[in-house]
């Protein structure tokens, strides 16, 4: 199980006074050292007391009720401005802008609710909270019990409490127990009786029994084989690499935080999906978005199909409302339109429009249902709700498409794609591609069931063409120009997860990947770079940028001590454009939870049989992929640098899948990437293993003769969030190393595995921010492994200057045509050559962009002589 510990135990009464001081700016990064990880039992231990800041609050829920816990424990806590007590206090963002507090709720409750009875405006919905205190110590005067009164008791009429006199003794810990039962008549007809029974049962069992029960339950859910594991199978230890350790902790945390927001299928409580912040936060008002269907569901469907159904169950529950929404907007009979934000009802609202906005939500919901069906093969479930929903979405999509007589193609007007920096535009590429795929899938489902296909849908699917620039870069929308910044993953979603390939070549996909990586806003949400990682591992012909994107999708957004995702790289509204990030950001956990199975193993869930395209970045030597399901069959996989072993095992009858090949073999398609494009087909019986070669594209050099590519890199210099040192040598110019300031900074590349080479040229791609000066040092280590700096060969790089300077006349005459991003380049010829050694050190200083920030290094290449 994923455990949590606190090294400081607090004795507490009902009123708390925090005495600990907090620094003005607290470092919550994974490297901050404010928590410790124990791989043996998957536990995190907080070692620093940090009250009054949301990042330090632990999230706990069970899919029905949840709470965020204050730094001192299960108490009420309010965030405070750490630099100016009289200044603006921390708050959540749109749409509530509420004060950041320790938060608790029940699934299905919206609006403002603190401790009791009704959500605002819903007098017929009642939640009961029954609590009782139990003191088994010598410090409490039980006869002093009284109704709570005073300044520390809330003034809300539904608030109540009790007080006791306690007599604490110096140096002796005191423990106080409070047991709470919670139920609402949404799910329990006798909510009061249910809550009272739960409270009394908990009190009778006691803390030790409850925690043992809790641990046992999590041990059954999060088994060792259900989590991606980077432990070296030879040593039994994690590699001595902080980046790999981070991936391991995050792999456990991703599953834990997503699963704790869910109830298992059959519980009768699993029809509320997952909100952006789960049950522990009022970020985004607890509303449900495409985040659950498109970002959180993917990794959960593979490994926890009996739990992920909660996401689609909400859509099925609100299907009648979606039909009503479409009718209200004058769509044909049988159409369905889901509201952008979904609360209790799913109707069209000011925050949740159904028309003229993000129509792709409807496709996203349908695709999740198709993915679930391909994984579980549960026909009984699929034919009684999901199939009808998909048909209804297809009807609405067909109605939405308008035939353009000029282009002889179908268009969509007045819409918004995932990139919310561009609202109410025409012909969003992702929505158009999704429309084509949705109509095709709907007809395939008809064909498989012996039903006539819809010829209109087929004609529309075949004649959708999204906008493309002359450079062959896909435009987000018809009028997009080359100045656009992108909020979040958009065009890159067309390749994955959509798996759209109609008139869309791998070369175009790679062009889009690189272009939009350069256009990505640093203020975008946390799930974006996970999609870049998955696409890069599939599309890259060389280099190891998939690893850079992976780390960029994890490290900048994770917050110690509990490794929860924040929505933003920077949590400070004063310096991040006044964004109040959602926290915890389960969408980020959902994106990261897809990287290993869909990125490294290369699973795609759009096919009738399992499809994999394995490739492990060279920085990762081994991973055991979580046990997963496809077409009802159960698989395990282990990957090393060169090969992948895939094993089929018997399907547990308690898992919510239908193994349609239980008594026979299953087919597995493995991508071949040869000229024919034909997959290699294997057959697998239960308890049979196949070993397939990984795609070793990272062994190919982006620049011929470069000895630096994808080697280990270290630095003692601080760098900007997500601008990692290894990005400078990953073979991709769209990723970059950037020191945090323009002062002197350095990176060291370990070239000890490369035999000495005569270096004839040194090349730099600086991106848009070239350095003022650079020096390269070639050196060897001493017998004790220390750099022999006294005998380094120094190469001063002369002639660094922008070769793409700003030209006012050219800018004035520019048509802003969308073209590939080209960086400033420096090529330095090493006269007479110099021999490489055990390491190469790059030192840069200054930046031609004189804003105080560091220069960028997209690629640093040492070219050997021919």
GIQUI-V878109 format. One record per residue. N is the residue number from 1. PSI is psi in whole degrees, -180 to 180 (NA if undefined). Layout:
N;PSI + N;PSI
//
This chain:
1;161 + 2;113 + 3;160 + 4;138 + 5;152 + 6;128 + 7;-21 + 8;113 + 9;132 + 10;134 + 11;134 + 12;142 + 13;-169 + 14;-15 + 15;132 + 16;141 + 17;119 + 18;128 + 19;-13 + 20;140 + 21;151 + 22;137 + 23;157 + 24;-41 + 25;113 + 26;135 + 27;109 + 28;13 + 29;157 + 30;-25 + 31;5 + 32;-22 + 33;15 + 34;2 + 35;161 + 36;144 + 37;134 + 38;107 + 39;-26 + 40;-33 + 41;15 + 42;52 + 43;145 + 44;138 + 45;120 + 46;132 + 47;9 + 48;131 + 49;115 + 50;86 + 51;161 + 52;19 + 53;128 + 54;-28 + 55;-23 + 56;-2 + 57;131 + 58;141 + 59;129 + 60;131 + 61;171 + 62;20 + 63;-13 + 64;-44 + 65;152 + 66;165 + 67;150 + 68;137 + 69;133 + 70;162 + 71;-32 + 72;-11 + 73;-158 + 74;64 + 75;165 + 76;134 + 77;141 + 78;133 + 79;146 + 80;147 + 81;119 + 82;-12 + 83;-22 + 84;101 + 85;-25 + 86;-3 + 87;-171 + 88;130 + 89;152 + 90;143 + 91;163 + 92;170 + 93;-156 + 94;143 + 95;-4 + 96;-35 + 97;37 + 98;158 + 99;139 + 100;118 + 101;166 + 102;133 + 103;146 + 104;150 + 105;179 + 106;144 + 107;132 + 108;-4 + 109;133 + 110;-177 + 111;-153 + 112;122 + 113;133 + 114;-69 + 115;-5 + 116;-146 + 117;-65 + 118;142 + 119;150 + 120;129 + 121;4 + 122;75 + 123;-17 + 124;-4 + 125;121 + 126;134 + 127;136 + 128;133 + 129;109 + 130;120 + 131;154 + 132;141 + 133;146 + 134;121 + 135;116 + 136;61 + 137;172 + 138;17 + 139;-11 + 140;131 + 141;97 + 142;-24 + 143;-7 + 144;5 + 145;133 + 146;159 + 147;134 + 148;139 + 149;153 + 150;-178 + 151;-22 + 152;2 + 153;131 + 154;152 + 155;-7 + 156;137 + 157;-17 + 158;-1 + 159;136 + 160;163 + 161;175 + 162;155 + 163;153 + 164;150 + 165;131 + 166;152 + 167;91 + 168;149 + 169;133 + 170;133 + 171;-1 + 172;126 + 173;144 + 174;136 + 175;134 + 176;135 + 177;138 + 178;126 + 179;131 + 180;132 + 181;134 + 182;133 + 183;150 + 184;156 + 185;4 + 186;-41 + 187;-22 + 188;116 + 189;-43 + 190;74 + 191;-40 + 192;-47 + 193;-39 + 194;-45 + 195;-41 + 196;-42 + 197;-43 + 198;-41 + 199;-46 + 200;-39 + 201;-44 + 202;-44 + 203;-39 + 204;-37 + 205;-38 + 206;164 + 207;-48 + 208;-43 + 209;-39 + 210;-43 + 211;-35 + 212;-41 + 213;-41 + 214;-48 + 215;-40 + 216;-41 + 217;-46 + 218;-34 + 219;-30 + 220;-29 + 221;-57 + 222;75 + 223;165 + 224;-34 + 225;1 + 226;1 + 227;138 + 228;135 + 229;123 + 230;10 + 231;134 + 232;121 + 233;-19 + 234;-49 + 235;-21 + 236;11 + 237;157 + 238;146 + 239;150 + 240;69 + 241;115 + 242;-28 + 243;-39 + 244;-39 + 245;-42 + 246;-43 + 247;-38 + 248;-48 + 249;-44 + 250;-35 + 251;-39 + 252;-46 + 253;-41 + 254;-51 + 255;-44 + 256;-50 + 257;-32 + 258;-45 + 259;-34 + 260;-11 + 261;5 + 262;155 + 263;150 + 264;155 + 265;136 + 266;-8 + 267;-20 + 268;1 + 269;4 + 270;63 + 271;27 + 272;10 + 273;-153 + 274;130 + 275;171 + 276;-40 + 277;12 + 278;-153 + 279;15 + 280;9 + 281;146 + 282;21 + 283;137 + 284;29 + 285;20 + 286;10 + 287;157 + 288;136 + 289;-170 + 290;-15 + 291;-44 + 292;-48 + 293;-38 + 294;-29 + 295;-45 + 296;-34 + 297;-36 + 298;-57 + 299;-32 + 300;-41 + 301;-41 + 302;-45 + 303;-24 + 304;61 + 305;-25 + 306;-14 + 307;-38 + 308;-16 + 309;-19 + 310;-30 + 311;-49 + 312;-25 + 313;-36 + 314;-43 + 315;-38 + 316;-38 + 317;-37 + 318;12 + 319;-44 + 320;-37 + 321;-36 + 322;-37 + 323;-42 + 324;-37 + 325;-44 + 326;-42 + 327;-40 + 328;-32 + 329;17 + 330;35 + 331;160 + 332;158 + 333;135 + 334;-6 + 335;156 + 336;135 + 337;121 + 338;147 + 339;146 + 340;-44 + 341;142 + 342;121 + 343;-133 + 344;-36 + 345;-32 + 346;17 + 347;166 + 348;129 + 349;-179 + 350;-40 + 351;-17 + 352;70 + 353;152 + 354;-24 + 355;158 + 356;34 + 357;-132 + 358;78 + 359;-24 + 360;-21 + 361;-42 + 362;-40 + 363;-42 + 364;-42 + 365;-45 + 366;-42 + 367;-36 + 368;-40 + 369;-41 + 370;-43 + 371;-45 + 372;-42 + 373;-44 + 374;-31 + 375;-44 + 376;-29 + 377;37 + 378;92 + 379;-38 + 380;-46 + 381;-48 + 382;-38 + 383;-3 + 384;59 + 385;-64 + 386;-46 + 387;-42 + 388;-38 + 389;-44 + 390;-42 + 391;-44 + 392;-39 + 393;-40 + 394;-39 + 395;-44 + 396;-38 + 397;-45 + 398;-39 + 399;-34 + 400;-34 + 401;134 + 402;131 + 403;129 + 404;111 + 405;-29 + 406;-49 + 407;-13 + 408;34 + 409;168 + 410;138 + 411;164 + 412;130 + 413;155 + 414;71 + 415;173 + 416;134 + 417;-178 + 418;-30 + 419;97 + 420;5 + 421;-13 + 422;94 + 423;150 + 424;56 + 425;179 + 426;145 + 427;54 + 428;126 + 429;-43 + 430;-42 + 431;-39 + 432;-46 + 433;-40 + 434;-38 + 435;-45 + 436;-47 + 437;-40 + 438;-45 + 439;-38 + 440;-45 + 441;-41 + 442;-41 + 443;-37 + 444;-41 + 445;-39 + 446;-47 + 447;-44 + 448;-26 + 449;14 + 450;21 + 451;152 + 452;139 + 453;157 + 454;110 + 455;-31 + 456;-45 + 457;-41 + 458;-43 + 459;-41 + 460;-44 + 461;-36 + 462;-12 + 463;35 + 464;129 + 465;115 + 466;163 + 467;138 + 468;136 + 469;165 + 470;-26 + 471;-3 + 472;10 + 473;133 + 474;130 + 475;142 + 476;-33 + 477;170 + 478;-41 + 479;17 + 480;139 + 481;-176 + 482;2 + 483;-3 + 484;133 + 485;150 + 486;131 + 487;-46 + 488;176 + 489;130 + 490;-82 + 491;-37 + 492;-17 + 493;-17 + 494;-39 + 495;-49 + 496;131 + 497;-8 + 498;-32 + 499;46 + 500;132 + 501;8 + 502;116 + 503;37 + 504;97 + 505;164 + 506;-34 + 507;-41 + 508;-40 + 509;-42 + 510;-39 + 511;-44 + 512;-43 + 513;-49 + 514;-41 + 515;-49 + 516;-20 + 517;-38 + 518;-25 + 519;-3 + 520;130 + 521;139 + 522;-13 + 523;14 + 524;167 + 525;165 + 526;-21 + 527;-12 + 528;-51 + 529;-17 + 530;-38 + 531;-38 + 532;-41 + 533;-46 + 534;-45 + 535;-40 + 536;-39 + 537;-25 + 538;-39 + 539;-24 + 540;130 + 541;-13 + 542;168 + 543;-175 + 544;39 + 545;-20 + 546;-37 + 547;-41 + 548;-47 + 549;-37 + 550;-51 + 551;-35 + 552;-26 + 553;-11 + 554;-70 + 555;-46 + 556;-19 + 557;-16 + 558;140 + 559;119 + 560;158 + 561;-12 + 562;8 + 563;49 + 564;146 + 565;138 + 566;155 + 567;-28 + 568;157 + 569;-42 + 570;121 + 571;-6 + 572;111 + 573;-23 + 574;-20 + 575;2 + 576;21 + 577;24 + 578;34 + 579;130 + 580;100 + 581;142 + 582;142 + 583;132 + 584;153 + 585;90 + 586;-22 + 587;-40 + 588;-44 + 589;-39 + 590;-43 + 591;-47 + 592;-31 + 593;-8 + 594;-16 + 595;-48 + 596;-54 + 597;-40 + 598;-29 + 599;-61 + 600;-46 + 601;-25 + 602;31 + 603;141 + 604;137 + 605;22 + 606;2 + 607;160 + 608;-26 + 609;163 + 610;136 + 611;131 + 612;155 + 613;74 + 614;138 + 615;126 + 616;125 + 617;148 + 618;-20 + 619;-15 + 620;118 + 621;-23 + 622;144 + 623;136 + 624;114 + 625;145 + 626;146 + 627;134 + 628;169 + 629;145 + 630;133 + 631;34 + 632;-11 + 633;159 + 634;136 + 635;150 + 636;155 + 637;140 + 638;144 + 639;136 + 640;-167 + 641;-27 + 642;-26 + 643;161 + 644;133 + 645;124 + 646;126 + 647;137 + 648;131 + 649;167 + 650;143 + 651;127 + 652;125 + 653;-16 + 654;-13 + 655;142 + 656;58 + 657;163 + 658;107 + 659;97 + 660;-9 + 661;32 + 662;-32 + 663;17 + 664;-172 + 665;162 + 666;154 + 667;141 + 668;125 + 669;130 + 670;127 + 671;140 + 672;-31 + 673;30 + 674;-174 + 675;-29 + 676;-28 + 677;4 + 678;135 + 679;156 + 680;127 + 681;126 + 682;158 + 683;142 + 684;126 + 685;167 + 686;136 + 687;22 + 688;145 + 689;139 + 690;149 + 691;122 + 692;146 + 693;141 + 694;157 + 695;113 + 696;46 + 697;-28 + 698;-13 + 699;-17 + 700;134 + 701;133 + 702;-41 + 703;121 + 704;133 + 705;-3 + 706;121 + 707;-6 + 708;-24 + 709;126 + 710;22 + 711;164 + 712;142 + 713;141 + 714;161 + 715;151 + 716;1 + 717;142 + 718;145 + 719;159 + 720;152 + 721;128 + 722;-2 + 723;72 + 724;151 + 725;-39 + 726;-12 + 727;-23 + 728;-15 + 729;26 + 730;6 + 731;8 + 732;129 + 733;-13 + 734;-13 + 735;147 + 736;149 + 737;135 + 738;112 + 739;154 + 740;-25 + 741;176 + 742;14 + 743;174 + 744;132 + 745;157 + 746;157 + 747;153 + 748;125 + 749;127 + 750;105 + 751;19 + 752;-21 + 753;-5 + 754;123 + 755;148 + 756;133 + 757;147 + 758;117 + 759;122 + 760;-27 + 761;151 + 762;127 + 763;144 + 764;137 + 765;111 + 766;-4 + 767;-139 + 768;2 + 769;76 + 770;149 + 771;163 + 772;-36 + 773;155 + 774;141 + 775;135 + 776;132 + 777;129 + 778;129 + 779;174 + 780;163 + 781;157 + 782;177 + 783;-23 + 784;6 + 785;9 + 786;141 + 787;130 + 788;74 + 789;-23 + 790;-24 + 791;21 + 792;150 + 793;123 + 794;131 + 795;109 + 796;125 + 797;110 + 798;158 + 799;21 + 800;122 + 801;153 + 802;124 + 803;7 + 804;57 + 805;156 + 806;131 + 807;109 + 808;-41 + 809;-43 + 810;-39 + 811;-39 + 812;-31 + 813;3 + 814;142 + 815;1 + 816;36 + 817;138 + 818;115 + 819;161 + 820;147 + 821;129 + 822;131 + 823;168 + 824;133 + 825;146 + 826;125 + 827;121 + 828;123 + 829;125 + 830;99 + 831;125 + 832;-13 + 833;158 + 834;146 + 835;137 + 836;162 + 837;-140 + 838;-21 + 839;162 + 840;134 + 841;128 + 842;126 + 843;124 + 844;158 + 845;144 + 846;175 + 847;138 + 848;-23 + 849;103 + 850;69 + 851;7 + 852;-19 + 853;161 + 854;160 + 855;167 + 856;145 + 857;104 + 858;-41 + 859;136 + 860;110 + 861;131 + 862;115 + 863;123 + 864;153 + 865;148 + 866;NA
//
